[in-house]
Amino acid sequence: MKKPDYICPEFFSTLLSYKPKQKVFRRNTSLIPYMHGKTFIVHNGITFLSVSVSQDIIGHKLGEFSQTRRRYYFKKKKLTKKNK
């Protein structure tokens, strides 16, 4: 059994008076069909990332599309005279 979609009441009231590229801090809000074609700027903890809602992502949460963690890359060791 699937849980019902969660939409914060405060967010829903601002959604009715939609402004283009509206800033959103609530990452746990579900995307509903009413939001189709709209663009939101979602906060990921550091910066804001733009998320445009298409038909494919309806039913997911806003937080799924704004990454909060950076990728980690291993640093390569420098070659010294001993290692050659």
Secondary structure, 3 states (H helix, E strand, C coil): CCCCCCCCHHHHHHHHCCCCCEEECCCCCECCHHHCCCEEEEECCCCEEEEECCHHHCCCEHHHHCCCCCCCCCCCCCCCCCCC
